[in-house]
Amino acid sequence: MKFTQDASAQIDRLKEALQNADVAVVGAGAGLSAAAGFSYSGERFEKYFSDFGQKYGFRDMYSGGFYPYKTPEEYWAYWSRYILVNRYMDPPKPVYQTLLNLVKGKDCFVITTNVDHCFQKAGFDKKRLFYTQGDYGLFQCSEPCHNKTYGNEELVRRMAEEQRDMRIPEELIPRCPVCGKPMTTNLRADDRFVQDEGWYAACERYERFINAHRRDNVLYLELGVGYNTPAIIKYPFWRLTAQNERAIYACINYGEAFCPGQIRERAICINDDIVNVLSAIG
């Protein structure tokens, strides 16, 4: 693989940092799943949603999620297929498995804004994962009338299988078992996002892990994190690195790999494709 001299040197530094670190904290954003092949437009959109695109006029999955469908039957026809494709199918490239192999043997925890469950499907320990923004695989009351989420795989598969002409049967429309109002996906879009018992338990485990290793030999590895929600991963990783002289901050993000000057000497910023970098390290 061809890298510029600077990129190659940074990759060597990251490989050394991974080998020497006792603790790894992985922070992952949408760029990691994009690197794994979970693209929301182009060939993948045409493969799974060309019929919706032709009927409704949008050209990517993201736009389809915000389209003002006239009926719940149409809405859930789209969303059931969307969830099936982006949650219950594996990504085309084994990027998450590659990452798992790289941190194997380390005391590791993952925090992610991704909602596609790829870490757990790749074999990461469920008790060492914190999905901060929800999970495509969960439903919640749209109100919400109570703070509980519900696994949706069986119903999603039925909706995807039984839909005809981009509509699901009326009897499959998900409704809250408590108040009877419509269900929705458990995604953080506004103040109605449900943080259930599982969410709070994961948050507590993550905070305990971070606090237990504040002075240890830690690698904070940030992958594909942009600026939609920098306060969740990016800013805390910078702060934790600055507070711990034994810590190293690493960022792989094509076009957005940088860090504050205060941690420059203990930072590894690689402006390259995540697939290339992880493969080169492995």
ZAMARGU-4260 file (C-alpha; in steps of 0.2 Angstrom, whole numbers, plus 5000, padded with zeros to 4 digits):
<rodrens>
0) 5000/5000/5000 | 5006/5017/4996 | 5006/5031/5009 | 5015/5048/5009 | 5031/5047/5020
5) 5022/5057/5034 | 5007/5045/5034 | 5018/5030/5034 | 5028/5037/5049 | 5011/5041/5058
10) 5005/5023/5055 | 5021/5016/5062 | 5019/5027/5077 | 5001/5020/5079 | 5006/5002/5078
15) 5019/5005/5091 | 5006/5014/5102 | 4994/4999/5100 | 5008/4987/5105 | 5013/4997/5120
20) 4997/5002/5127 | 4989/4993/5142 | 4972/5001/5139 | 4963/5005/5123 | 4948/5016/5123
25) 4940/5016/5105 | 4929/5030/5100 | 4919/5027/5084 | 4909/5038/5073 | 4900/5036/5056
30) 4916/5036/5046 | 4920/5019/5053 | 4904/5011/5047 | 4906/5020/5030 | 4924/5013/5029
35) 4916/4996/5032 | 4905/4998/5017 | 4889/5005/5025 | 4886/5019/5012 | 4869/5027/5011
40) 4870/5032/4993 | 4876/5026/4976 | 4876/5008/4972 | 4870/5002/4989 | 4855/5014/4989
45) 4851/5008/4971 | 4852/4990/4976 | 4840/4991/4991 | 4830/5006/4988 | 4828/5010/4969
50) 4810/5007/4970 | 4808/5020/4984 | 4819/5032/4975 | 4809/5031/4959 | 4792/5033/4968
55) 4797/5047/4980 | 4811/5056/4972 | 4825/5054/4985 | 4843/5048/4980 | 4850/5042/4997
60) 4844/5032/5012 | 4847/5046/5024 | 4834/5057/5014 | 4822/5043/5014 | 4822/5043/5033
65) 4815/5060/5033 | 4803/5059/5019 | 4785/5064/5024 | 4776/5048/5020 | 4757/5050/5019
70) 4753/5034/5028 | 4761/5023/5042 | 4761/5008/5030 | 4772/5018/5018 | 4783/5024/5033
75) 4786/5007/5040 | 4789/4999/5023 | 4804/5011/5021 | 4810/5010/5039 | 4809/4991/5040
80) 4819/4989/5025 | 4831/5002/5031 | 4833/4994/5048 | 4835/4977/5040 | 4849/4983/5028
85) 4858/4993/5041 | 4856/4984/5057 | 4853/4965/5053 | 4864/4963/5038 | 4883/4963/5040
90) 4894/4977/5032 | 4902/4972/5016 | 4920/4974/5023 | 4927/4966/5038 | 4934/4982/5046
95) 4926/4979/5063 | 4934/4962/5064 | 4951/4969/5059 | 4949/4982/5073 | 4944/4968/5085
100) 4960/4959/5081 | 4971/4974/5084 | 4964/4978/5101 | 4964/4959/5106 | 4973/4957/5123
105) 4970/4975/5128 | 4959/4981/5142 | 4947/4989/5130 | 4931/4999/5130 | 4921/5006/5115
110) 4910/5022/5115 | 4901/5025/5098 | 4888/5036/5091 | 4884/5023/5078 | 4868/5014/5079
115) 4871/4999/5068 | 4877/4987/5081 | 4892/4982/5071 | 4904/4981/5086 | 4894/4968/5094
120) 4891/4958/5078 | 4910/4958/5075 | 4913/4950/5092 | 4916/4965/5104 | 4911/4961/5122
125) 4894/4968/5125 | 4898/4974/5142 | 4912/4985/5135 | 4901/4994/5123 | 4892/5011/5125
130) 4880/5015/5111 | 4876/5033/5116 | 4864/5037/5102 | 4853/5022/5102 | 4851/5007/5091
135) 4841/5003/5075 | 4837/4987/5083 | 4826/4994/5096 | 4809/5002/5096 | 4802/5014/5109
140) 4785/5023/5112 | 4785/5039/5101 | 4778/5050/5116 | 4787/5042/5126 | 4775/5036/5139
145) 4788/5025/5148 | 4807/5023/5148 | 4808/5006/5140 | 4814/4999/5123 | 4809/4984/5113
150) 4819/4972/5102 | 4812/4974/5084 | 4821/4960/5074 | 4806/4948/5072 | 4794/4962/5067
155) 4806/4971/5056 | 4809/4955/5046 | 4790/4952/5044 | 4787/4970/5038 | 4801/4969/5026
160) 4795/4952/5019 | 4777/4956/5019 | 4777/4973/5011 | 4770/4975/4994 | 4771/4991/4983
165) 4781/4999/4997 | 4767/4997/5010 | 4766/4985/5025 | 4750/4977/5031 | 4741/4988/5043
170) 4741/4975/5057 | 4760/4976/5057 | 4761/4994/5062 | 4770/4994/5078 | 4761/5002/5093
175) 4766/5005/5111 | 4760/4991/5122 | 4757/5003/5136 | 4748/5018/5128 | 4744/5011/5111
180) 4752/5026/5102 | 4764/5023/5088 | 4781/5016/5091 | 4797/5024/5084 | 4815/5019/5082
185) 4826/5022/5097 | 4837/5035/5090 | 4843/5051/5098 | 4834/5064/5087 | 4826/5075/5100
190) 4821/5076/5119 | 4810/5061/5117 | 4824/5048/5115 | 4822/5035/5128 | 4838/5031/5139
195) 4832/5014/5146 | 4840/5003/5160 | 4852/4996/5147 | 4858/5013/5142 | 4861/5019/5159
200) 4870/5003/5164 | 4882/5005/5149 | 4885/5023/5153 | 4890/5019/5171 | 4902/5005/5165
205) 4910/5017/5153 | 4912/5031/5166 | 4919/5018/5179 | 4931/5012/5166 | 4937/5029/5161
210) 4939/5034/5179 | 4949/5019/5184 | 4962/5022/5170 | 4964/5041/5171 | 4983/5039/5175
215) 4987/5023/5165 | 4995/5019/5149 | 4980/5023/5138 | 4978/5024/5119 | 4962/5034/5115
220) 4959/5029/5097 | 4946/5039/5088 | 4940/5032/5071 | 4929/5042/5059 | 4922/5054/5071
225) 4916/5071/5063 | 4909/5087/5070 | 4890/5082/5072 | 4893/5078/5090 | 4911/5081/5095
230) 4906/5083/5114 | 4903/5064/5115 | 4920/5057/5109 | 4932/5070/5102 | 4932/5083/5115
235) 4933/5071/5130 | 4947/5061/5121 | 4957/5077/5119 | 4954/5082/5138 | 4958/5065/5145
240) 4974/5064/5135 | 4979/5082/5141 | 4976/5076/5159 | 4986/5061/5158 | 5005/5062/5153
245) 5005/5043/5149 | 4991/5044/5137 | 4991/5045/5118 | 4978/5051/5107 | 4976/5044/5089
250) 4964/5049/5076 | 4961/5041/5059 | 4949/5052/5049 | 4951/5056/5030 | 4950/5075/5029
255) 4947/5079/5048 | 4962/5072/5057 | 4969/5085/5069 | 4971/5089/5087 | 4974/5104/5099
260) 4992/5110/5101 | 4992/5106/5119 | 4993/5087/5115 | 5003/5088/5099 | 5018/5078/5106
265) 5007/5064/5111 | 4995/5064/5096 | 4995/5053/5081 | 4983/5061/5067 | 4982/5051/5051
270) 4973/5059/5036 | 4969/5043/5027 | 4956/5029/5024 | 4953/5019/5039 | 4953/5003/5029
275) 4970/5006/5023 | 4977/5011/5040 | 4970/4997/5050 | 4976/4984/5037 | 4993/4992/5037
280) 4994/4990/5056 | 4987/4973/5056
</rodrens>
